[in-house]
Amino acid sequence: MEDRSRRGAVEREHLLLQTLIDRAHTCLVLLDNDFHFLAVNASYAAACGRRPEELLGKNHFDFYPHPENEALFRKVRDTGKPIEFKAKPFIFPDHPEWGITYWDWRLSAVHEADGQALGLLLSLVDVTEQTRTALELAESRAHFQAIFQNAAVGIVVADLRGGILDANQAFQQMLGYTLPELQNLNFRDITHPDDLAADIQLFDDLLRRQSGHFQTEKRYIGADGRSIWTRLTASLILGQNAEPAFVIGLVQDIEHKKELERELQGYYDDLENLIKIKTERLQQSLADTTALLDSTGDESLLVDSNLRILNASISICKKMDLPRELLIGRTYSSGIEPDVANFLKPLLEEAFKSGQSFQMTEQLSGRWLRIHICPIANDSEKACRIAVIIRDITSQKEMDLQLARHRVSLADQVSKLSAEVHEIIMALPAALVVLEFNGREEVMVVESNRLASQTLGLGLALPQPLHGANPATSALKQQLSLMAKFALRSRTGQQSEFAVHTDGERRIFNLQAFRMTSTRVGVLFDDITQSVARERQREFLELCEIEIKKFGRDLHDLIGGQLSGLLLLLGSIQSHPEWRSGPADATLAVCTQMIKQAIGQVRDFSRRMLAQPADLNGFISAVQLSMEEVQEHFRINCSLKVDQTIRIQQADAWTHLLHIVREAITNSIRHGQSRTVEIQLIRSGKHAMLQIRNDGLPLPLPTSDSTGIGLKIMRMRVEALEGLMQVSNREGEGVEYLFYLPCQP
């Protein structure tokens, strides 16, 4: 009876737990110690695009393999310590179209009442939209900042009191102030005194309206005291609750425009003065008027209110082949071409009525004419006469047309230059391909440079589908398509390394995808097999150095320590009275001496293995030490010659060279039975040449298929220093090692 009651309580607790899990909006998962699904709520199953029964009993990492997450799960299971993350990225392998998702999740261990580990509880919250929104907001802010800083016009931000909060580079250069200097100023401090009152009025009106903008032309005072004419467009920016936040101004430098206006006004002033002077002379005498008209060199007429000629310039007289006396009194059309006369008639009538001057440029009678109509007022300020000045500017127009043709020619040259740039892109050392998605999951190649076409086996006709029948490039094409899809969906660039086997050879590519339009993605990919191989070779040499140092320390600590202990033991035995005068005393003394020598040799050998010369002097000292030991123990004569001016840039070059020398000497002892070893480090052109010669037996040089591990490691060290290596047997004279390394001049 008690067992049934206990089972009922357990079942009720299990039912309550399952109900809480199913009704929770948070994604909840209960896993056993081997990460099999024990319980899954509906929120988690829906987030995965599956039904709960599809997951129960299955292993979590069979569905979602992820080495990093699996290691975290094992850590929580083994230590019992919970772990949690905020906005951790994850890509569903069965739903790549979802792109990168982001999750807040917590993983904790579940224990039974007796403390035994029952499994893991995983709770997740989907924060993909919030995270993507935050990323897009950050990108938008970065874009705004780039526009703000790189805008060609000045941009300044001010608070509601006129204090300057921020200014872009263009505004700083325009006024000659730095940003910290501007931030200590108010717009009133840098406004020209003559424009300050109007500027303050416009600013106050903008704040009073709490909306809109204003535009004005004003002068600023630069850091050097000069005034600068600008066109200011100021807008009020509202913040939260539609309250005014700050004022932003776009400032365009119009100093050059003002200079042109001043020059033009001066020209008009000069012209008006000239016309006024000449008008006064016309009023004084007809002779003066004639001289005035003739002095212009243009076709000039003076007509009355009835449009009759009062006077004509010598240019018109010559053109009409009539003396001035016959033209005076006739209608104005007698002195000019008919179509010019018809064009002028309404303008002359309007000038008499309004007293306004006119100036225009027209093409009449096959000529380009600039026409000035200047009314001359009498004492009652009513126009009584009009001076008509006609200037032939056909040659100037022809020059303008010629300039236009030059511009077209320049445009053609720019087009040709664009074609040349395209050719340069086609010859890029990295492969470039532009992919387009047509909405039917079909990826088309719309552009491709030569290297990309060769690598992917593309034909000349574009566009064409990316996925072809060539099995050698199918894996690379699939990776290109996948990266392009990610870049298109995430609107950001994608970069990865991808390994593929082609023709039995493993090749590694570096891929970079960037979004061009809503349907197009550009992908740059480069074969980095050789660079990766060099990097792994470098890592192998680093591991060799670590192992050599570890072996040296172990040799010193373990064997040296044991020999030292043995030496102490022999010393205690020798001090015993029974051994002092016995026959074994001499033998113990010899053993003691040999152990002392062994300890010294172990320490010397360990010191050599741990040596890492940092410069040429350290290298020479380490090599000389090795030579002394070889001469002492193996009776081999060694010589060293070094050019003291050699400088090698790489930091670890001297360590590599020391190991190379030691390996060459070891080979001379082990394989060659050498009696002499000659070592030289000298210059050879732009390189440092390390030459090692011995007089021993020929060296069995390894082939590409043989072992030769010592020579291979030597070659790796030379290649890590970007050098060359050559080993040769000299006929009857021993073995020669040559190493060429780049060095500083």
Solvent accessible surface area in square Angstrom, and as a share of the most:
residue,aa,sasa,rsa
1,M,176,0.79
2,E,122,0.55
3,D,81,0.42
4,R,146,0.53
5,S,73,0.47
6,R,132,0.48
7,R,136,0.50
8,G,20,0.19
9,A,34,0.27
10,V,86,0.49
11,E,116,0.52
12,R,157,0.57
13,E,116,0.52
14,H,117,0.52
15,L,119,0.59
16,L,109,0.54
17,L,86,0.43
18,Q,52,0.23
19,T,43,0.25
20,L,109,0.54
21,I,8,0.04
22,D,62,0.32
23,R,193,0.70
24,A,28,0.22
25,H,178,0.79
26,T,49,0.28
27,C,10,0.06
28,L,32,0.16
29,V,0,0.00
30,L,23,0.12
31,L,0,0.00
32,D,35,0.18
33,N,50,0.25
34,D,88,0.45
35,F,6,0.03
36,H,64,0.28
37,F,3,0.01
38,L,85,0.42
39,A,9,0.07
40,V,5,0.03
41,N,0,0.00
42,A,57,0.44
43,S,31,0.20
44,Y,12,0.05
45,A,2,0.02
46,A,77,0.60
47,A,30,0.23
48,C,3,0.02
49,G,49,0.47
50,R,62,0.23
51,R,141,0.51
52,P,45,0.28
53,E,105,0.47
54,E,54,0.24
55,L,0,0.00
56,L,79,0.39
57,G,54,0.52
58,K,98,0.42
59,N,30,0.15
60,H,17,0.07
61,F,18,0.08
62,D,113,0.59
63,F,40,0.17
64,Y,5,0.02
65,P,86,0.54
66,H,45,0.20
67,P,116,0.73
68,E,99,0.45
69,N,17,0.09
70,E,47,0.21
71,A,59,0.46
72,L,29,0.15
73,F,4,0.02
74,R,103,0.38
75,K,123,0.52
76,V,1,0.01
77,R,63,0.23
78,D,101,0.52
79,T,75,0.44
80,G,29,0.28
81,K,147,0.62
82,P,67,0.42
83,I,41,0.21
84,E,93,0.42
85,F,59,0.25
86,K,154,0.65
87,A,38,0.30
88,K,25,0.11
89,P,74,0.47
90,F,33,0.14
91,I,69,0.35
92,F,9,0.04
93,P,70,0.44
94,D,56,0.29
95,H,45,0.20
96,P,53,0.33
97,E,82,0.37
98,W,87,0.31
99,G,7,0.06
100,I,53,0.27
101,T,12,0.07
102,Y,31,0.12
103,W,17,0.06
104,D,34,0.17
105,W,18,0.06
106,R,106,0.39
107,L,0,0.00
108,S,25,0.16
109,A,22,0.17
110,V,40,0.23
111,H,93,0.42
112,E,79,0.35
113,A,118,0.91
114,D,110,0.57
115,G,48,0.46
116,Q,114,0.51
117,A,41,0.32
118,L,74,0.37
119,G,2,0.01
120,L,0,0.00
121,L,63,0.31
122,L,4,0.02
123,S,28,0.18
124,L,22,0.11
125,V,70,0.40
126,D,75,0.39
127,V,16,0.09
128,T,9,0.05
129,E,120,0.54
130,Q,111,0.49
131,T,23,0.13
132,R,81,0.29
133,T,81,0.47
134,A,59,0.46
135,L,97,0.48
136,E,96,0.43
137,L,87,0.43
138,A,58,0.45
139,E,64,0.29
140,S,62,0.40
141,R,160,0.58
142,A,60,0.47
143,H,103,0.46
144,F,118,0.49
145,Q,84,0.37
146,A,50,0.39
147,I,118,0.60
148,F,5,0.02
149,Q,62,0.28
150,N,120,0.62
151,A,24,0.19
152,A,104,0.81
153,V,57,0.32
154,G,0,0.00
155,I,15,0.08
156,V,16,0.09
157,V,21,0.12
158,A,11,0.08
159,D,46,0.24
160,L,66,0.33
161,R,204,0.74
162,G,0,0.00
163,G,16,0.16
164,I,6,0.03
165,L,84,0.42
166,D,42,0.22
167,A,0,0.00
168,N,0,0.00
169,Q,86,0.38
170,A,19,0.15
171,F,1,0.00
172,Q,24,0.11
173,Q,127,0.56
174,M,24,0.11
175,L,4,0.02
176,G,51,0.49
177,Y,44,0.17
178,T,72,0.42
179,L,48,0.24
180,P,88,0.55
181,E,84,0.38
182,L,0,0.00
183,Q,86,0.38
184,N,129,0.66
185,L,46,0.23
186,N,34,0.18
187,F,22,0.09
188,R,82,0.30
189,D,89,0.46
190,I,3,0.02
191,T,6,0.04
192,H,33,0.15
193,P,99,0.62
194,D,105,0.55
195,D,21,0.11
196,L,49,0.25
197,A,81,0.62
198,A,66,0.51
199,D,7,0.04
200,I,48,0.24
201,Q,99,0.44
202,L,55,0.27
203,F,12,0.05
204,D,53,0.27
205,D,35,0.18
206,L,0,0.00
207,L,43,0.21
208,R,162,0.59
209,R,123,0.45
210,Q,90,0.40
211,S,59,0.38
212,G,45,0.43
213,H,110,0.49
214,F,20,0.08
215,Q,113,0.50
216,T,31,0.18
217,E,64,0.28
218,K,4,0.02
219,R,49,0.18
220,Y,8,0.03
221,I,43,0.22
222,G,3,0.03
223,A,53,0.41
224,D,107,0.55
225,G,51,0.49
226,R,125,0.46
227,S,48,0.31
228,I,1,0.01
229,W,50,0.18
230,T,0,0.00
231,R,62,0.23
232,L,13,0.07
233,T,33,0.19
234,A,4,0.03
235,S,34,0.22
236,L,14,0.07
237,I,62,0.31
238,L,76,0.38
239,G,36,0.34
240,Q,161,0.71
241,N,138,0.71
242,A,68,0.53
243,E,101,0.45
244,P,26,0.16
245,A,44,0.34
246,F,64,0.27
247,V,7,0.04
248,I,36,0.18
249,G,4,0.04
250,L,84,0.42
251,V,0,0.00
252,Q,85,0.38
253,D,74,0.39
254,I,6,0.03
255,E,39,0.18
256,H,126,0.56
257,K,72,0.31
258,K,30,0.13
259,E,74,0.33
260,L,90,0.45
261,E,72,0.32
262,R,125,0.45
263,E,119,0.53
264,L,92,0.46
265,Q,100,0.44
266,G,29,0.28
267,Y,109,0.42
268,Y,79,0.30
269,D,60,0.31
270,D,94,0.49
271,L,34,0.17
272,E,92,0.41
273,N,80,0.41
274,L,80,0.40
275,I,28,0.14
276,K,127,0.54
277,I,82,0.42
278,K,28,0.12
279,T,17,0.10
280,E,81,0.36
281,R,122,0.44
282,L,13,0.06
283,Q,91,0.41
284,Q,137,0.61
285,S,41,0.26
286,L,99,0.49
287,A,74,0.58
288,D,55,0.29
289,T,1,0.01
290,T,24,0.14
291,A,62,0.48
292,L,13,0.07
293,L,7,0.03
294,D,45,0.23
295,S,80,0.52
296,T,43,0.25
297,G,56,0.54
298,D,17,0.09
299,E,21,0.10
300,S,0,0.00
301,L,2,0.01
302,L,3,0.01
303,V,0,0.00
304,D,32,0.16
305,S,69,0.45
306,N,112,0.57
307,L,24,0.12
308,R,110,0.40
309,I,1,0.01
310,L,54,0.27
311,N,0,0.00
312,A,0,0.00
313,S,1,0.01
314,I,71,0.36
315,S,30,0.20
316,I,0,0.00
317,C,9,0.06
318,K,150,0.64
319,K,88,0.37
320,M,67,0.30
321,D,124,0.64
322,L,50,0.25
323,P,70,0.44
324,R,48,0.18
325,E,133,0.59
326,L,93,0.46
327,L,0,0.00
328,I,61,0.31
329,G,41,0.39
330,R,105,0.38
331,T,57,0.33
332,Y,16,0.06
333,S,51,0.33
334,S,31,0.20
335,G,1,0.01
336,I,6,0.03
337,E,35,0.16
338,P,103,0.65
339,D,57,0.30
340,V,0,0.00
341,A,4,0.03
342,N,109,0.56
343,F,59,0.24
344,L,1,0.00
345,K,100,0.43
346,P,77,0.48
347,L,37,0.18
348,L,0,0.00
349,E,75,0.34
350,E,82,0.37
351,A,0,0.00
352,F,29,0.12
353,K,171,0.73
354,S,50,0.32
355,G,40,0.38
356,Q,111,0.50
357,S,65,0.42
358,F,55,0.23
359,Q,85,0.38
360,M,37,0.17
361,T,50,0.29
362,E,63,0.28
363,Q,103,0.46
364,L,29,0.14
365,S,50,0.32
366,G,68,0.66
367,R,44,0.16
368,W,70,0.25
369,L,0,0.00
370,R,65,0.24
371,I,0,0.00
372,H,19,0.09
373,I,0,0.00
374,C,8,0.05
375,P,25,0.16
376,I,3,0.01
377,A,48,0.37
378,N,60,0.31
379,D,152,0.79
380,S,86,0.56
381,E,152,0.68
382,K,137,0.58
383,A,13,0.10
384,C,40,0.24
385,R,40,0.15
386,I,0,0.00
387,A,11,0.09
388,V,2,0.01
389,I,29,0.15
390,I,2,0.01
391,R,109,0.40
392,D,71,0.37
393,I,8,0.04
394,T,34,0.20
395,S,76,0.49
396,Q,82,0.37
397,K,56,0.24
398,E,100,0.45
399,M,132,0.59
400,D,67,0.35
401,L,103,0.51
402,Q,89,0.40
403,L,88,0.44
404,A,44,0.34
405,R,151,0.55
406,H,107,0.48
407,R,157,0.57
408,V,95,0.54
409,S,50,0.32
410,L,106,0.53
411,A,59,0.45
412,D,76,0.40
413,Q,105,0.47
414,V,83,0.48
415,S,70,0.45
416,K,135,0.57
417,L,103,0.51
418,S,63,0.41
419,A,58,0.45
420,E,100,0.45
421,V,70,0.40
422,H,90,0.40
423,E,87,0.39
424,I,115,0.58
425,I,67,0.34
426,M,40,0.18
427,A,68,0.53
428,L,60,0.30
429,P,115,0.72
430,A,25,0.20
431,A,2,0.01
432,L,33,0.16
433,V,0,0.00
434,V,8,0.05
435,L,0,0.00
436,E,50,0.22
437,F,24,0.10
438,N,54,0.28
439,G,75,0.72
440,R,175,0.64
441,E,129,0.58
442,E,65,0.29
443,V,4,0.02
444,M,39,0.17
445,V,0,0.00
446,V,23,0.13
447,E,87,0.39
448,S,11,0.07
449,N,2,0.01
450,R,115,0.42
451,L,64,0.32
452,A,0,0.00
453,S,28,0.18
454,Q,137,0.61
455,T,27,0.16
456,L,0,0.00
457,G,51,0.49
458,L,21,0.10
459,G,43,0.41
460,L,184,0.92
461,A,80,0.62
462,L,67,0.33
463,P,85,0.53
464,Q,39,0.17
465,P,67,0.42
466,L,0,0.00
467,H,96,0.43
468,G,44,0.42
469,A,105,0.81
470,N,62,0.32
471,P,117,0.73
472,A,34,0.26
473,T,14,0.08
474,S,40,0.26
475,A,38,0.29
476,L,4,0.02
477,K,7,0.03
478,Q,111,0.50
479,Q,34,0.15
480,L,0,0.00
481,S,7,0.04
482,L,72,0.36
483,M,9,0.04
484,A,0,0.00
485,K,48,0.20
486,F,32,0.13
487,A,0,0.00
488,L,33,0.16
489,R,107,0.39
490,S,46,0.30
491,R,145,0.53
492,T,67,0.39
493,G,52,0.50
494,Q,37,0.17
495,Q,120,0.53
496,S,37,0.24
497,E,114,0.51
498,F,42,0.17
499,A,41,0.32
500,V,8,0.05
501,H,127,0.57
502,T,13,0.07
503,D,142,0.73
504,G,83,0.80
505,E,100,0.45
506,R,101,0.37
507,R,62,0.23
508,I,11,0.06
509,F,4,0.02
510,N,33,0.17
511,L,0,0.00
512,Q,74,0.33
513,A,3,0.02
514,F,83,0.35
515,R,86,0.31
516,M,96,0.43
517,T,70,0.41
518,S,79,0.51
519,T,56,0.33
520,R,77,0.28
521,V,0,0.00
522,G,0,0.00
523,V,0,0.00
524,L,55,0.27
525,F,3,0.01
526,D,58,0.30
527,D,62,0.32
528,I,30,0.15
529,T,28,0.16
530,Q,125,0.56
531,S,47,0.30
532,V,22,0.12
533,A,52,0.40
534,R,139,0.51
535,E,72,0.32
536,R,125,0.46
537,Q,36,0.16
538,R,97,0.35
539,E,78,0.35
540,F,76,0.32
541,L,3,0.01
542,E,79,0.35
543,L,109,0.54
544,C,23,0.14
545,E,22,0.10
546,I,97,0.49
547,E,105,0.47
548,I,43,0.22
549,K,50,0.21
550,K,102,0.43
551,F,107,0.45
552,G,0,0.00
553,R,115,0.42
554,D,49,0.25
555,L,20,0.10
556,H,82,0.37
557,D,89,0.46
558,L,110,0.55
559,I,79,0.40
560,G,6,0.06
561,G,39,0.37
562,Q,132,0.59
563,L,34,0.17
564,S,34,0.22
565,G,37,0.36
566,L,79,0.39
567,L,36,0.18
568,L,138,0.69
569,L,100,0.50
570,L,19,0.09
571,G,33,0.32
572,S,63,0.41
573,I,54,0.27
574,Q,45,0.20
575,S,62,0.40
576,H,86,0.39
577,P,92,0.58
578,E,137,0.62
579,W,98,0.34
580,R,150,0.55
581,S,111,0.72
582,G,24,0.23
583,P,139,0.88
584,A,32,0.25
585,D,46,0.24
586,A,71,0.55
587,T,82,0.48
588,L,20,0.10
589,A,50,0.39
590,V,87,0.50
591,C,49,0.29
592,T,21,0.12
593,Q,96,0.43
594,M,117,0.52
595,I,16,0.08
596,K,106,0.45
597,Q,97,0.43
598,A,32,0.25
599,I,14,0.07
600,G,30,0.29
601,Q,91,0.40
602,V,19,0.11
603,R,122,0.44
604,D,50,0.26
605,F,79,0.33
606,S,2,0.02
607,R,125,0.46
608,R,39,0.14
609,M,27,0.12
610,L,66,0.33
611,A,29,0.23
612,Q,96,0.43
613,P,12,0.08
614,A,88,0.68
615,D,72,0.37
616,L,11,0.05
617,N,99,0.51
618,G,25,0.24
619,F,1,0.00
620,I,22,0.11
621,S,67,0.43
622,A,12,0.09
623,V,0,0.00
624,Q,83,0.37
625,L,54,0.27
626,S,8,0.05
627,M,17,0.07
628,E,104,0.47
629,E,24,0.11
630,V,15,0.08
631,Q,67,0.30
632,E,112,0.50
633,H,91,0.41
634,F,102,0.43
635,R,164,0.60
636,I,4,0.02
637,N,104,0.53
638,C,15,0.09
639,S,58,0.38
640,L,41,0.21
641,K,123,0.52
642,V,29,0.17
643,D,41,0.21
644,Q,105,0.47
645,T,85,0.49
646,I,0,0.00
647,R,129,0.47
648,I,16,0.08
649,Q,145,0.64
650,Q,51,0.23
651,A,96,0.74
652,D,73,0.38
653,A,0,0.00
654,W,13,0.04
655,T,10,0.06
656,H,11,0.05
657,L,0,0.00
658,L,0,0.00
659,H,22,0.10
660,I,0,0.00
661,V,1,0.00
662,R,40,0.15
663,E,46,0.21
664,A,0,0.00
665,I,6,0.03
666,T,47,0.28
667,N,10,0.05
668,S,1,0.01
669,I,46,0.23
670,R,158,0.58
671,H,77,0.35
672,G,4,0.04
673,Q,134,0.59
674,S,1,0.01
675,R,133,0.48
676,T,50,0.29
677,V,1,0.00
678,E,91,0.41
679,I,2,0.01
680,Q,45,0.20
681,L,0,0.00
682,I,46,0.23
683,R,77,0.28
684,S,46,0.30
685,G,73,0.70
686,K,172,0.73
687,H,79,0.35
688,A,0,0.00
689,M,26,0.12
690,L,0,0.00
691,Q,18,0.08
692,I,0,0.00
693,R,80,0.29
694,N,6,0.03
695,D,68,0.35
696,G,12,0.12
697,L,94,0.47
698,P,87,0.55
699,L,13,0.07
700,P,101,0.64
701,L,78,0.39
702,P,46,0.29
703,T,94,0.54
704,S,107,0.69
705,D,138,0.71
706,S,45,0.29
707,T,112,0.65
708,G,24,0.23
709,I,113,0.57
710,G,17,0.17
711,L,18,0.09
712,K,78,0.33
713,I,41,0.21
714,M,2,0.01
715,R,105,0.38
716,M,54,0.24
717,R,7,0.03
718,V,1,0.01
719,E,75,0.33
720,A,37,0.29
721,L,3,0.02
722,E,137,0.61
723,G,9,0.09
724,L,132,0.66
725,M,22,0.10
726,Q,99,0.44
727,V,22,0.13
728,S,36,0.24
729,N,61,0.31
730,R,56,0.20
731,E,167,0.75
732,G,82,0.78
733,E,101,0.45
734,G,4,0.04
735,V,4,0.02
736,E,20,0.09
737,Y,1,0.00
738,L,22,0.11
739,F,0,0.00
740,Y,64,0.24
741,L,1,0.00
742,P,46,0.29
743,C,22,0.13
744,Q,76,0.34
745,P,164,1.03
